[in-house]
Structure formats: structure tokens, C-alpha cells
């Protein structure tokens, strides 16, 4: 077919007009914008879920640790040294075992069937259940400092059992008390078969480092906190709160009267996420409340 000006166009020839191209470009842009918005939304949702998982991991870690320490403690036996709304100081059990042998004239005790850890530093002590008489009324836990520790040796013989079998001690500890004259004396009333528990004085509390708040601990007489987990919300936002109750269910401030404790945790994500409709990224938060009963 011949057109004006000598141009020739074949019928059915392939190609697009300018209008068609503009229509296609507009449709493509609409599709790309939709896909982009979908990807942005999916990215924000993924970031939100990731930070929420971080928050919940922090809460579970803190709750399990604090609950374990409190469940091992007995207020009546003096395991709680001090209590406060944001912190508490507890006799923290590090290891357990049984006395299976004693030194003939020195305050050394061989332990078997041990679990956990036993240390011999100025921060460590041991409780051993002592039999003071024929009855059970005067039986009690006696507490002594740890002078030395032997993984082998210590001049404590193997443990003997009724069937004449023997077992080597896992460790040997030198345990003593200090009298009014500051002299070290051996524990009294300790017999073979007595349970033993090693412990340290530990303070758990909320502290600030940088611009964030964390759960930390101080072992013994430490001056600064060791970071355990976090970050948590600020004290004014209930980042970590303890409420103490006696056996009647009344709030108490007496460490020796505590029967159970409410733990309130409000954790924050380490990173920040841009929320819908917000220009500034914000941290994710979640709250956990649990009640823990102390050992009787």
C-alpha cells in the first residue's frame, strides 16, 4: 500500500504507536510501585518480627534466671540478704554434693555426687547440714568459708559404703568458720552423708550502661554490674520491678518474711523499626509478669 510522500507501509506490520507505548509505561509503573510497596511492607514486617523475637528472648532469659535464683532461696534461712523494688541480693547456689569423707583432724571434707561448680575464693562459702544431737530439733545448716580446694588429694580417704564398695571423692574442700576472736575453726556436727551446697552472694538489678538499661549482677563485693541480658525499659517504665509478699499475701519489705515474689519485666529491642505512619524508627517492647514461690 502506497501512502503520501512516497512512504510505503505493509498491512499487518509489527510495531507500537506512541500512545500504546505511553499506556504500557503507565501500567508498568503502576505495577512496579505496587511491587515496591509490597516489598517495603514485607521488609518492615520482617524487621518488626525480628525485633519482637529479640525482645521475647530477652524476657525469657531474664525471667528464667531470676526465677531459678528465687526458687532456690529460703527467706527463713537467710538466703535473701536485701530486697528492693529494682534489685535483690541473694545467696546464689553454685554447686551441690554430699559429704562422703572427712579428714581426721583438719576441716577438710570430701564431696561425691557433685553437680554445678565449687570455687575457693574470698567470695565463696559452703553450707553443710549438721547433726548436732540425737533429735532433729537442733539439726541445722552450718556455713563456712572455703579456704582451699583439691580436685585430687587433700588427704581425705575414699568413701566407704555398706556393701564395702568405695568411690573416690569428686573434690575436697577446706571449710571453716570464724569465731569472735577471728580464729578459724572447723564446722561442728558434720557427718558422712550430709548434703552440701556451695554459694556466692550475688546482687541482681537494673542498671544503665550507655543510653540503655540492662539486667546485671554483682558477685560478692563487686563495685560494678556484669551485664546479663537486655536492653530493658527504664525504671520509670517498669523495666524491672520486684514486689515481695509474705505468706499471708501482704506486701513486705522484710527479707526474712518473703514467701513469693512478683517479677515484672518490660524489655526493648536492641534495634529500632519504623512503625506505620511514623517517620522516626521506634524500639519494640513487650511485658512479662510472673510469680515465683521461694523455697520453704
C-alpha positions, 0 to 999 in steps of 0.5 A, a space after each residue: 500500500 502506497 501512502 503520501 510522500 512516497 512512504 510505503 507501509 505493509 498491512 499487518 506490520 509489527 510495531 507500537 504507536 506512541 500512545 500504546 507505548 505511553 499506556 504500557 509505561 503507565 501500567 508498568 509503573 503502576 505495577 512496579 510501585 505496587 511491587 515496591 510497596 509490597 516489598 517495603 511492607 514485607 521488609 518492615 514486617 520482617 524487621 518488626 518480627 525480628 525485633 519482637 523475637 529479640 525482645 521475647 528472648 530477652 524476657 525469657 532469659 531474664 525471667 528464667 534466671 531470676 526465677 531459678 535464683 528465687 526458687 532456690 532461696 529460703 527467706 527463713 534461712 537467710 538466703 535473701 540478704 536485701 530486697 528492693 523494688 529494682 534489685 535483690 541480693 541473694 545467696 546464689 547456689 553454685 554447686 551441690 554434693 554430699 559429704 562422703 569423707 572427712 579428714 581426721 583432724 583438719 576441716 577438710 571434707 570430701 564431696 561425691 555426687 557433685 553437680 554445678 561448680 565449687 570455687 575457693 575464693 574470698 567470695 565463696 562459702 559452703 553450707 553443710 547440714 549438721 547433726 548436732 544431737 540425737 533429735 532433729 530439733 537442733 539439726 541445722 545448716 552450718 556455713 563456712 568459708 572455703 579456704 582451699 580446694 583439691 580436685 585430687 588429694 587433700 588427704 581425705 580417704 575414699 568413701 566407704 559404703 555398706 556393701 564395702 564398695 568405695 568411690 573416690 571423692 569428686 573434690 575436697 574442700 577446706 571449710 571453716 568458720 570464724 569465731 569472735 576472736 577471728 580464729 578459724 575453726 572447723 564446722 561442728 556436727 558434720 557427718 558422712 552423708 550430709 548434703 552440701 551446697 556451695 554459694 556466692 552472694 550475688 546482687 541482681 538489678 537494673 542498671 544503665 550502661 550507655 543510653 540503655 538499661 540492662 539486667 546485671 549482677 554483682 558477685 560478692 563485693 563487686 563495685 560494678 554490674 556484669 551485664 546479663 541480658 537486655 536492653 530493658 525499659 527504664 525504671 520509670 517504665 517498669 523495666 524491672 520491678 520486684 514486689 515481695 509478699 509474705 505468706 499471708 499475701 501482704 506486701 513486705 519489705 522484710 527479707 526474712 518474711 518473703 514467701 513469693 515474689 512478683 517479677 515484672 519485666 518490660 524489655 526493648 529491642 536492641 534495634 529500632 523499626 519504623 512503625 506505620 505512619 511514623 517517620 522516626 524508627 521506634 524500639 519494640 517492647 513487650 511485658 512479662 509478669 510472673 510469680 515465683 514461690 521461694 523455697 520453704 
